[in-house]
């Protein structure tokens, strides 16, 4: 059944729907069984009632010796006096050619069919029971018996009753049962919802603990958990600790590699400077290139390690405010104003040093090209491929000459300078792009509403 696969992403929905389905099946089966049982009991009561009337008429005929001299005084039911009431008795003499018939007033001018003529077999004691259409077309339950009163005669005694009253009772019972079971189903659904919510509370608490760790508010999962969840919390704590140990070892190894490589390179450069000449100049040039490459890729490795760490978060507003004040002083002589900021609740899931390096490079690049103003803005948005994940969208706009669309991809390449008249090494946008990618973010260049270039930085945050 395809519908069973719909709530697989939610344990609560699966538990609730399972409980609701089981309760519905149990209530449905119970209602069918109870209705069937009540119908059987009602039919038995109806049968016994007909048999009581039949025995009363038989006894009256046997004792009095009079054909059909029975009435309400003996049967005690006024329905036998009401025409078309659905309750009838009829006494037919069988040993007489005239087949004299004596009937209740309710039968009026009608006659009851004979079950023996309809092929209904006789039971022990000469009884026959069955259904047959009455004089008015209604379906009647008929009980009949042949009695021999000796010299008085042989008689066929019949009593019939309409099942409408019984069906009405069954209908009322079914309606009351539906109302009672509907109320019970609602109560069971509320109970199941409460049970699921209460039962899954430890998992929600564990989720909140993990969110706090991811945001940097806590370093490990704390608190007591049920026996089924406590091992999971312990394993997660071990996993978080192992992640931090691995990252710390990676940082240490990266630092050791940096020192191990930079020292020989410094020796090579010093030796080349001490012996001038074409070979020394070439060695010096290549050694410096190697040192720049080592620094770049070591910084990138550090950023990747920091990007995978848990429990790191940085508030945006203080960092952006400090950078705006610094660049306002740097480009104050040029007449460029820096404005904007971020809300106090916005946080970046990473280290402050990396955040300031990325935004600082973008502000520096905007300040170089802006005519009069640079504006920064930050907001929180859902991730493109994961609605539950949030991404910070930091935009930096300038009113400079902008950048042609075909040159924007080249601008983020390492060491690529599109205008040699501006100071710089060509590493700024490349560093920002690499750092953002290390954190699972991105850097995009687009047209700015103010006429210049817009740098859009997307980073994980909350």
N, C-alpha and C positions, 0 to 999 in steps of 0.2 A: 504493500500500500504506500503510494507515493507521499501521502500527507504525513506519514510518520517521519519523513526526512526533513520536514520544514523547520522544526525548532532545534535542530542539532547544534546550533551555535550557542544555545542557552540551556544550561543545566536546569535552571529554575523552570523554564517553559517545558522542558522534557518531563521533569518530575510532576509538574502540575497537570499537564495533559495526560500523562500516564495514570495519575490518581483519578482524574476526571473520567477517563475512559473506563477504568476498572469499576468505578462507582456507578457509572451509567449502565454498564453491562449487568452488574449485580442488581441494580434497581429495576432494570427492564425485565430480567429473568424473574425476580421476586414478584413483580407486578403481574406477569403472565401466570405464574404458579398460583398466586393468591386469587386472581380472578377465576382461574380454572377450578380451584378448590371451592371458592364461594359459589360458583355456578353449580358444581356438583352437589354441594350441600343444599342449595336452593331447590334444585330439581328433586332431591330426595325428600325434602320437606313437602314440596308440592305433591309428590307421589303419595306420601303418607296421608296427606290431607284427602286426596281422592279416594284412597283405600278406606279411610275412616268413613267417608260418606257412603262408599259402596257397601261396606259391612253393615252400616246402620240400615240401609235400605233392604239388604238381604235379610237381616234379622227381623225387620218389620214384616217383610213378606212371609217369612217362614213362620212367624209366631201368630200373626193375625189371620193368615190364610186369605188375605185380600190382595188383589192385584194392584200394586202401586199405591196403596193407601198410605202414602207418606207425604210429608210436607215440611214447612219451616219449623213446625213445632218439634219435629223429630231431628231434622238436619241442623237446625239452628243457624242457618245462613240465609239472610234475606235476598241474596243475589239469585237464588233459584226461583224467586218470585218476580224478578224484573226481566221483562222481555229483552232479548238480545244482550244480556249481561255477560255472556260467555261462559256461564256456569249452568250446566244442564244435567238432569237425570232422566233416564228413560227405561221403562220396564216393558219388555215385549214377551207375550205368551207364545211359546214355541209349539206346544202340543195341540194347538187349536188351529184349524184351517184359516180362521179369520185373522190370526196373528194380532190379537188385540194389543194395542199399545197404550200405555199410561205414561205421561211425561210431565215434567215440571212446567210451570207457567212461563218460565224464562225461555223455553224452547218454542213457545207459541205454536205456530202451525208447521214448524220445521221438524225434521227427523235426523237422528244421529246415524251415521254409517256404522255398519257392523265390521268389527276388526277381523272376524273369521272370514268374511267375504273378501277382505283385502289381503288375505294370506298371512296374517300375523299368527305365529304359532302359539299354542297354549302352554302355560307354565304349570308348575306344581300347584295343585289346588284348583285348577280350572281357570286361573286368571289369564287374561290377555291385556297387554299394555301396548299402546302405540299412538302415533300421531295420524290425524286424518283431518280433512277440511270439514268445517262445520257448515251449518245451513246458511250462514252469512258469508262464507268464504274464508273465515278466519281459521288459522291452524289450531286445532284442539288436541289436547292430551286426553286420551280416552282410556278408561279402565273398565273392563266388563267381565262378567262371570255368569255362567249358566248354573241355575239352581233347580233342583227337583224337589217340589214340596208335596210329593205323593199324589193324593187324590186331588189336591188343589190345582196342580199343574206344574209344568216346566217353564221356567222363565229365564229370559236373558236380561240381566240387570246391568245397566251402563251408567257411568258417571263421567262427565267431561268437564274440563276446565280450560280456560284460555291461559296461555303462557304469558300474556301481556303484562300481567301484574308481576310475575316473576322476572320478566325481562326489564321492567322498570326498576325493580329492586337491584338487579345486577347492574343496570346502567348507573343508578345512584351510587352503588358501591364502587364502581369503576371510577366515577368522577371524584368521589371522596378519596379514593386511593391515589389518583393522579395528583390531586392537590397536596395530599400528605407527602407523597414521594417527591414532588417538585420542591416543596419546602425542605425536605430532607436533603435533596440534591444541592440546593443553594447552601444549606448549612455545611454539607460535606465539602463543597467547593471553597467556602470561606475557611473552613478548617484546614483544607489542603494548602491553600495559599499561605495561611499563617504558618503551617508546618514547614513548607518549603522556605519561606522567608526566615523563619527562626533557625532551620537546619543549615541554611547556607550563610548565616551571619558570620561564622569564622572565616569563610572564604572572602567575604567582602572586607573583613578586618585585615586579612592578609594582603588583599589588593591595596588597601589604603597604606599599609606599611611599605609595600613595594614602591608605591607612588612617592611616599616621603623619602625613601632611599634614592630614587631616581632624581628627585628634586634637590637632594643634598641636605635635607632636614635631619636625616638619621643615617647612621652607618650600618645598622643591622636590624633584623626583625626582632622585636621584643614583645612581651605579653604571653599569656597562657592560651593554649589552643587545645581543642579536644584531641583524643588519642588518634583519630584518623587524620588530622591535619598537622599535628605537632611534628611528625617526621618530615613532612614537606617543608615546614618552616625551618627546621634544622638543616635540611639539605640545601635550602636556598641561602641560609647564612654561610654555610661552608662554600657554596659556589661563589657568593659575593666576596668572601675572604680570599678564595683562590684567584679570582679575577684581579683583585687589588695586588696580590703578591706577584702575579704574572706581569702586570703593568709596571710595578715598581722594579722588578728585575729587568724588564725591557728598557726602562729609563736609565737604569744603572749601566746596562750594557751599551746603550747608545752613547752615554757620556764617556764611558771608557774608550769606546771606539773613536770618538771625537778627539780625545786627548792623544790616543795612540797614533792617529794619522796626522794631526796638526803638528806635533813635535818634529817628526822627520821632514815634513814639508817646510817647516820653518828653518830647519838646518840646511835643506837644499837651497832655499832662497838666500839664506845668509852666505852660503858658499858661492852661489852664483854672483851675488853682489860683490864679493871679495875678489873675484877674478873676472873683470869686465872683458867683454868680447862678444862676438856674434853668438857663439854657443851658449855663453852665460846668459845672454839676453833671452835666447829661445827657452832655455831651461827655466829662467825666472818667469817668463810669460806663461808657460804651460803649468808650472807649479802654482801660480796664482789662480789660474783657471781651475785646477784641481781643488784648491782650497775653497774656492767659491762653490764648486759643485758639491764638495763634502758638506759644507755648511748648509747649503740649500736642502740636500736630501736628508741630512741629520735633523734639521728643523722640521722637515716634513714627517719624518718618522716619529719625532716627539709629539707632533700634533695628532698623528694617527693614534698613538698610544693614549693620549689624553682624551681623544674623541671616543674611545671605547671604554673609558672609565665610568663607573657608577658613582652616583652621589655627588656630582659636581654641578654647581649652578652659580650663575652670576647675575646680579641685578643690572638691568640695562641703564636705567636713568642716571646713576652716579657716574658710570664710565662715559656715557655720551656727553654729560654736562662738563666733565673735566676735559674731554677732547675738544669740545666746542670753545671753551675758554682758551685752551692752548693755541688752537689754529686761528682764533680771532686775533691773538697777539702776533702770530707769525705773519699773517696776511693783512694785518691792519694797515701797513703802509700802502698796500695795493688798493685799499678801499673795499675789500670784500667782507661782507657780513655773514656770520654763521648763525643760523637760527633753527628752531625745532627741538625735538627731544623725544622721550619715550615715557609712557605711563609708569607710575611707581610700582605697579604689580607685575610688570613684564620681566621675565628672567630667561637667561640663556643657559642651556644645558651644556656647560663647558667651562673652561678656565677663563678668568678675567684677562689674563695676558693675551690669549688668543683673540678674544673679543675685541680688545682695544687695538690689537695689531691689524685686524681686518677692517674695522671701522676707521681707524686712523689712516690707513693707506688710502681708503676711498675718499675720506675728507681731504687728505693732502692732494690727491689727484684732482678732485673737484676745485679746490682752492687755486691750483695752478692755472686752470683753464677758465674759471669763472670771471665774469665781468664785474659783477657787483654783489652777488648773493649766492649762498649755498644753504639749502634747506634739507634737514634730515627728519624722517618720520619713521615710526615703528608701530606695528600692529601684529596681532596674533590671528592666524588663520588655520583652518584644517589642512592637513597634508593632502597632496593631490591623489595619492593612491591608498591612503589610510585615513578614514574619517575620524578615527579615535585619536590619532596623533596630531599634535599641534606644531605649527612652524611659525617662527618669527619672520616677518617680512619688513626688512629695513630698507628704506629707499633714500637715496642721496641725490638731490637734483641741483644742477648748476645752470646758470644762464650764459654759458660760454658758447663757442661755435658748434659744439656737438661733435658727433663722430658718424661718418658714413656707415650704413649697415654692413657693407662688405669688409670693413676694417675692424669691426667689433670683435670678431673671433680672434683676429691676429693680436688685438690689444691685450688679451689675457695670456698670450704665450710668453714663456720665460725669456727675459732679456730683450724682448721686442720693443723698440722705441719708435713710435710713429712720427715723432717730431723731435729732431735733435736740438732745436732751439730751447726746449724746456729742460731744466735740470732733472736729473734722476738716472737710475740704472736700468729702468724697464722691468724691474722685478715686482713692483707694488701690486698691480692687478693679478699677476701670476701667483704671488703669495696668498692673496685673498682667495682666489679661486681654489688653490690647493688646500688651504685651511678649511674653507667651507665644505669641500668635498670630503675631507677627513672626518667631519662631523655629520656627514650625510646631508649636507645642504648644497647650495649652488649660488653662482654669481651670474647675473644676466645684465646686459647693457641694452638700453633702449632710449627712445626720444623722451626728453623731459618736457612737461607742460610749460616750463619757463623758457623753452627754446634751446636749451643745451642738451647735456647728456644725463640720463638717469641710470644710476647703478642700483640694481635691486639685489639685495643679499637675503637669502633664505637660510635660516638656521633652526635647529630644533630648540624648542622653548616651551614655556607655559606661562 
